[in-house]
Amino acid sequence: MSVIQLGLVDMTGELDPVAVEGAATALNLQVMRDLPQFWNVQATVRYLPNAKRLPAGVWPVQLVKSLPPGEGGFHLDKHNQPYAKVIAAPGDDSWTIDASHEAIEMLVDPSGNRMQSSISIEIVGDKVQDATGQFNYLVEACDPCEANDYGYTINGVVVSDFITPHFYDPMVTQGTRYSFAGKVTAPRQILPGGYISFVDLETDQWQQILFVDPSKPPQLVTLGPATGKSLREWIDNEMTKTKSHLKQEHAIRNRAAKLAKRDHDRRSRLEKIASQRARAYAQ
């Protein structure tokens, strides 16, 4: 197997080159030391100092200023050339987790079409548990544990945890690692902030179980029949819509809470004024 070369490149022109180079070193150690323990991947990561000169054959992980609403990063391929884009800004180091996330998923599934059959899951109450039947899962190595809280540190740089192939095992086995850092403790477990995508074989529909808002229970979303060359690209497009909708819902709830507080404060002021006037009249 040939060694895949990834390049971390700052397209914003605003990040500290030393920090970007340090992140590339940490990602290189992750994909050379940690990832091959569980996934059949041989790769390296290096820092690319010149955003205008990308070496031929290198899969770029581009640090950019903005992406569509709801997206922190994604990976696609163009003319069979995989690439990733990740939002990064000075003063916010969380982009290293997103860069690690996209680099790992790009290496595990470059075309965005890798599927794995396993036991189906369902939502019961506010928990996700195994069901009867089978799903075909889209293999996205970081989605179930993608929240920043579950990352781990390499050379002072926080990188993403990732699932192992045992994530699709039929049952829990003692001593088995379901994610590299051990944050996922059972097959098909979705941690708060994560999600999973699959085809329900009975309905032949793409579905997702989303736990992207930890303040709310997991929810099942039906996306419809998948189309297009890259399933990952199609899923990303649908996730953008879903995350944008969740963001709008969150904004509406915040606005309603602010209006309710303002109304409460106004009533309190009026009641206080009325009480003061009543005391004045009584005197």
Residue pairs with C-beta under 8 A, 6 or more apart in sequence:
1 40
1 42
2 42
3 42
3 43
3 44
4 41
4 42
4 43
4 44
4 59
4 107
5 43
5 44
5 46
5 55
5 57
5 58
5 59
6 27
6 31
6 43
6 44
6 45
6 46
6 58
6 59
6 60
6 61
6 103
6 106
6 107
7 45
7 46
7 47
7 48
7 54
7 55
7 58
7 59
7 60
7 61
8 20
8 23
8 24
8 27
8 45
8 46
8 47
8 48
8 61
8 63
8 99
9 47
9 48
9 50
9 51
9 54
9 60
9 61
9 62
9 63
10 17
10 20
10 51
10 63
10 88
11 51
11 62
11 63
11 64
11 65
12 63
12 64
12 65
12 88
12 89
13 51
14 65
14 89
14 90
15 63
15 88
15 89
15 90
16 90
17 47
17 49
19 93
20 47
20 63
21 47
21 49
22 155
22 156
22 157
23 96
23 99
23 157
24 45
24 46
24 47
25 47
25 155
25 157
26 96
26 100
26 154
26 155
26 156
26 157
26 159
27 45
27 61
27 96
27 99
27 100
27 103
27 157
27 159
28 44
28 45
28 46
29 154
29 155
30 45
30 100
30 103
30 104
30 154
30 159
31 41
31 43
31 44
31 45
31 103
31 104
31 107
32 43
32 44
34 180
35 41
35 43
35 104
35 107
35 108
35 162
35 180
36 42
37 180
38 164
38 165
38 166
38 177
38 180
39 107
39 108
39 141
39 164
39 165
41 107
41 108
43 107
45 61
45 103
48 54
48 55
48 58
48 60
51 62
54 60
59 81
59 82
59 83
59 84
59 106
59 110
60 83
60 84
61 83
61 84
61 85
61 86
61 99
61 102
61 103
61 106
62 83
62 84
62 85
62 86
63 86
63 87
63 88
63 95
63 99
64 85
64 86
64 87
64 88
65 87
65 88
65 89
66 87
67 73
67 74
67 85
67 87
68 240
69 240
69 243
69 244
69 247
70 239
70 240
70 241
70 242
70 243
70 244
70 246
70 247
71 87
71 236
71 239
71 240
71 243
72 86
72 87
72 98
73 84
73 85
73 86
73 87
73 98
73 99
73 101
73 102
74 84
74 85
74 102
74 236
75 82
75 83
75 84
75 85
75 102
75 105
75 106
75 112
75 232
76 82
76 83
76 84
76 112
76 230
76 232
76 233
76 236
77 83
77 110
77 111
77 112
77 230
82 106
82 110
82 111
83 106
84 99
84 102
84 103
84 106
85 102
86 95
86 98
86 99
86 102
87 95
87 98
88 95
88 98
88 99
89 95
93 158
94 148
94 158
96 157
96 158
96 159
97 148
97 151
97 158
97 159
97 160
98 160
100 142
100 151
100 159
100 160
101 142
101 146
101 160
104 141
104 142
104 160
104 162
105 140
105 141
105 142
105 143
105 232
108 114
108 139
108 141
108 162
109 139
109 140
109 141
109 232
111 230
111 232
112 230
112 231
112 232
112 233
112 235
113 230
113 231
113 232
114 138
114 139
115 136
115 137
115 138
115 139
115 199
115 231
116 136
116 137
116 139
116 165
116 168
117 134
117 135
117 136
117 137
117 168
118 134
118 135
118 137
118 168
118 169
118 170
118 187
118 188
119 130
119 131
119 133
119 134
119 135
119 170
119 187
119 188
120 130
120 131
120 132
120 133
120 134
120 135
120 198
120 200
121 128
121 129
121 130
121 131
121 135
121 188
121 196
121 209
122 128
122 129
122 130
122 131
122 220
123 209
123 217
123 218
123 219
123 220
125 217
126 217
126 218
127 218
128 188
128 189
128 190
128 209
128 211
128 218
130 188
133 201
133 202
134 201
135 198
135 199
135 200
135 201
136 198
136 199
136 201
137 168
137 196
137 197
137 198
138 197
138 198
138 231
138 232
138 235
140 196
140 197
140 232
141 162
141 163
142 160
142 161
142 162
142 163
143 194
143 195
143 196
143 197
144 163
144 167
144 179
144 184
144 189
144 190
144 191
144 194
144 195
144 196
145 160
145 161
145 162
145 163
145 179
145 183
145 184
145 191
145 194
146 160
146 193
146 194
146 195
147 191
147 192
147 193
147 194
147 214
148 158
148 193
149 193
150 160
150 161
150 179
150 181
150 183
150 191
150 193
151 158
151 159
151 160
151 161
151 181
152 158
152 159
152 161
152 180
152 181
153 159
161 179
161 180
161 181
161 183
161 184
162 179
162 180
163 178
163 179
163 184
164 177
164 178
164 179
164 180
166 173
166 176
166 177
166 178
166 187
167 178
167 179
167 184
167 187
167 188
168 187
168 188
169 176
169 178
169 187
170 187
171 187
172 186
172 187
178 184
178 185
178 186
178 187
178 189
183 191
184 191
188 196
190 196
190 209
190 211
190 218
191 211
192 211
192 214
193 211
193 212
193 214
194 211
194 212
195 208
195 209
195 210
195 211
195 212
195 239
196 208
196 209
197 206
197 207
197 208
197 235
198 206
198 207
198 208
199 205
199 206
199 207
199 226
200 207
204 225
205 222
205 223
205 224
205 225
206 222
206 223
206 224
206 225
206 226
206 234
206 235
206 238
207 220
207 221
207 222
207 223
208 220
208 221
208 223
208 235
208 238
208 239
208 242
209 218
209 219
209 220
209 221
210 218
210 219
210 220
210 221
210 242
211 218
212 242
212 243
212 246
213 246
213 250
221 242
223 235
223 238
226 234
226 235
227 234
228 234
